[in-house]
């Protein structure tokens, strides 16, 4: 059967690796997951964006960039400040 899909039966990681976007995709997913969790705590604890930016010692615009799912350009320092601002710790480990 000519023209068959070479990715049928492959894993998502395998597909992303073959496309050359595995690491970029993982980094984006991690950032989005952390930003989503921070937003959930902000909602639960009624923390406004102004208050959150103050706790992070940053601007509201910088906080908006952090919370924007389309913006994957976030530093480790920003991630750490955001989770500390809601009373959590950021754990990064090699697996």
Backbone bond lengths (Angstrom), bond angles and torsions (degrees), N, CA, C in turn:
res aa  C-N    CA-C-N  psi(-1)  N-CA   C-N-CA  omega(-1)  CA-C   N-CA-C  phi
1 X - - - 1.445 - - 1.521 108.36 -
2 X 1.299 117.63 108.54 1.455 120.79 -177.97 1.524 110.35 -79.62
3 X 1.328 115.66 150.68 1.461 120.62 178.41 1.512 113.89 77.74
4 X 1.321 118.02 15.29 1.460 119.16 -179.83 1.523 109.38 -69.36
5 X 1.292 115.80 153.99 1.462 122.54 -177.20 1.519 109.59 -76.29
6 X 1.341 116.76 118.30 1.468 120.36 -178.89 1.521 112.76 -68.69
7 X 1.342 117.88 -13.89 1.465 120.92 -176.88 1.534 113.14 -93.13
8 X 1.321 118.03 -6.94 1.460 119.73 179.94 1.524 108.51 -62.19
9 X 1.297 115.46 127.68 1.456 121.80 179.79 1.520 113.83 87.47
10 X 1.324 117.24 -4.50 1.459 118.99 179.15 1.532 109.37 -86.38
11 X 1.319 114.88 161.34 1.458 119.13 177.27 1.527 109.20 -81.12
12 X 1.314 116.05 163.21 1.463 119.94 176.34 1.521 110.08 -61.24
13 X 1.330 117.37 -44.02 1.461 120.22 177.83 1.527 110.89 -59.43
14 X 1.327 116.39 -41.73 1.461 120.24 178.80 1.518 111.57 -62.46
15 X 1.314 115.98 -43.46 1.463 120.37 178.45 1.526 110.90 -62.36
16 X 1.334 116.93 -48.53 1.466 120.81 -179.02 1.529 110.96 -63.53
17 X 1.332 116.73 -37.16 1.467 120.86 178.16 1.533 109.66 -63.96
18 X 1.325 116.71 -45.68 1.468 120.75 179.07 1.525 111.54 -61.99
19 X 1.328 116.99 -33.56 1.461 121.35 179.54 1.532 111.94 -81.17
20 X 1.337 116.26 -9.33 1.455 120.90 178.64 1.515 114.49 78.03
21 X 1.339 116.94 22.71 1.470 119.87 -177.12 1.527 113.27 -126.68
22 X 1.320 117.13 17.23 1.468 120.05 -177.01 1.520 112.07 -61.15
23 X 1.328 117.97 -52.93 1.467 120.41 -176.05 1.519 111.73 -65.31
24 X 1.315 117.30 -41.41 1.465 120.96 178.43 1.528 110.71 -61.91
25 X 1.319 116.03 -42.70 1.460 121.06 -179.75 1.523 111.34 -65.91
26 X 1.321 116.83 -41.91 1.469 120.59 177.38 1.527 111.02 -62.24
27 X 1.330 116.97 -46.01 1.465 120.75 -179.21 1.519 110.75 -61.08
28 X 1.315 117.07 -42.66 1.463 121.13 179.26 1.527 110.49 -64.19
29 X 1.315 117.08 -43.11 1.467 121.11 -179.11 1.528 111.19 -64.33
30 X 1.313 116.90 -40.66 1.470 120.71 179.03 1.519 110.18 -64.18
31 X 1.322 116.51 -47.03 1.470 120.68 180.00 1.518 110.12 -60.92
32 X 1.337 117.90 -44.50 1.461 121.14 -179.89 1.525 111.05 -63.06
33 X 1.318 116.97 -40.08 1.467 120.34 -179.38 1.527 110.93 -65.51
34 X 1.324 117.03 -42.59 1.463 119.82 179.27 1.522 110.40 -66.45
35 X 1.328 117.29 -44.65 1.470 120.59 178.86 1.524 110.64 -60.62
36 X 1.331 117.46 -40.45 1.467 120.91 179.11 1.523 110.42 -63.77
37 X 1.331 116.86 -44.02 1.467 120.13 179.54 1.526 111.00 -62.97
38 X 1.328 117.03 -40.98 1.464 120.86 178.23 1.523 109.42 -62.11
39 X 1.334 117.25 -44.28 1.470 120.57 178.77 1.520 111.34 -61.11
40 X 1.317 117.86 -39.32 1.456 120.79 -179.93 1.529 111.12 -63.60
41 X 1.325 116.93 -42.06 1.468 120.43 177.61 1.524 110.09 -66.60
42 X 1.336 116.29 -40.17 1.469 119.62 178.14 1.530 110.08 -59.41
43 X 1.322 117.42 -44.61 1.473 120.92 179.16 1.523 110.51 -64.19
44 X 1.326 115.48 -47.84 1.469 120.10 -177.14 1.522 111.74 -60.52
45 X 1.333 115.87 -41.11 1.460 120.74 -175.74 1.525 113.25 -95.84
46 X 1.340 116.05 7.19 1.472 122.06 178.57 1.520 112.11 55.41
47 X 1.339 115.68 46.51 1.465 121.60 177.42 1.530 107.41 -94.78
48 X 1.310 116.65 118.90 1.461 120.57 179.51 1.532 109.75 -75.06
49 X 1.318 115.52 163.75 1.460 119.75 177.06 1.526 110.84 -63.72
50 X 1.305 116.42 -36.42 1.471 119.64 178.37 1.527 109.96 -63.07
51 X 1.329 116.99 -44.87 1.465 121.05 178.97 1.524 111.03 -66.19
52 X 1.309 116.60 -40.81 1.465 120.54 179.95 1.527 110.24 -63.41
53 X 1.326 117.39 -44.47 1.466 120.83 178.34 1.529 110.24 -61.34
54 X 1.324 116.89 -40.22 1.468 120.41 178.12 1.526 110.24 -62.16
55 X 1.330 117.01 -44.64 1.462 120.86 179.71 1.529 111.62 -63.03
56 X 1.319 116.20 -34.95 1.463 121.17 -179.53 1.529 112.08 -81.92
57 X 1.334 115.91 -8.41 1.471 121.66 -175.94 1.532 110.01 57.63
58 X 1.343 114.72 49.97 1.452 121.50 179.86 1.517 109.64 -143.33
59 X 1.291 116.81 -178.86 1.463 121.03 179.86 1.532 110.74 -89.02
60 X 1.310 114.98 161.76 1.460 120.31 175.78 1.530 109.86 -63.24
61 X 1.334 117.26 -36.56 1.471 120.80 178.77 1.531 110.98 -63.28
62 X 1.335 116.94 -40.78 1.465 120.55 178.23 1.529 110.22 -65.45
63 X 1.326 117.40 -38.98 1.460 121.02 176.77 1.523 110.16 -63.75
64 X 1.324 116.97 -43.21 1.471 120.41 178.12 1.523 111.16 -60.29
65 X 1.323 117.58 -39.49 1.473 120.46 177.14 1.518 110.39 -63.87
66 X 1.346 116.68 -41.39 1.465 120.43 178.10 1.525 111.23 -61.88
67 X 1.325 117.26 -42.62 1.462 121.36 -176.81 1.528 113.46 -78.58
68 X 1.318 118.11 -14.15 1.463 122.77 -178.38 1.529 110.29 -73.31
69 X 1.347 117.66 115.46 1.467 119.89 -178.69 1.529 113.16 -62.59
70 X 1.320 117.92 -24.98 1.465 121.30 -179.00 1.527 112.09 -79.22
71 X 1.327 117.93 -13.68 1.460 121.47 -177.97 1.521 109.10 -100.92
72 X 1.321 116.25 103.10 1.466 119.89 -179.06 1.519 111.96 -95.27
73 X 1.323 117.35 2.62 1.454 121.77 -178.18 1.531 109.76 -89.60
74 X 1.314 115.85 81.73 1.462 121.86 -178.27 1.516 108.08 -129.49
75 X 1.309 116.03 135.85 1.458 119.67 -179.44 1.525 111.03 -81.73
76 X 1.307 114.49 159.84 1.460 120.80 175.36 1.520 110.27 -61.43
77 X 1.325 116.66 -35.88 1.464 121.22 178.29 1.531 110.48 -62.13
78 X 1.320 117.64 -43.25 1.468 120.87 178.93 1.512 110.81 -64.61
79 X 1.329 117.32 -43.45 1.468 120.29 177.45 1.521 110.23 -59.10
80 X 1.307 116.49 -45.46 1.458 121.26 -178.85 1.527 111.85 -63.53
81 X 1.333 117.62 -43.73 1.472 120.61 178.97 1.522 110.86 -63.52
82 X 1.332 116.94 -38.67 1.462 120.24 -178.64 1.525 111.18 -64.95
83 X 1.317 117.52 -45.51 1.464 118.51 -177.89 1.527 111.20 -72.52
84 X 1.327 117.49 -33.54 1.479 119.42 175.67 1.519 111.03 -65.90
85 X 1.339 116.54 -32.85 1.467 120.74 -179.07 1.522 112.29 -66.29
86 X 1.320 117.09 -20.55 1.470 120.30 177.44 1.527 111.20 -107.48
87 X 1.338 115.27 14.68 1.461 120.02 175.08 1.516 115.46 78.65
88 X 1.302 116.73 24.82 1.467 121.16 179.77 1.516 109.91 -118.59
89 X 1.340 116.19 170.94 1.449 122.66 174.91 1.523 108.53 -115.22
90 X 1.311 115.71 148.82 1.452 122.19 175.66 1.520 107.22 -98.87
91 X 1.325 116.44 125.11 1.466 120.85 179.82 1.527 107.77 -116.09
92 X 1.311 114.76 125.28 1.459 120.71 176.58 1.529 106.53 -122.29
93 X 1.326 115.52 131.94 1.447 118.03 -179.03 1.511 110.60 -140.55
94 X 1.298 115.62 154.65 1.455 121.42 175.36 1.519 108.74 -87.24
95 X 1.309 116.27 135.80 1.472 119.76 178.30 1.500 110.25 -127.39
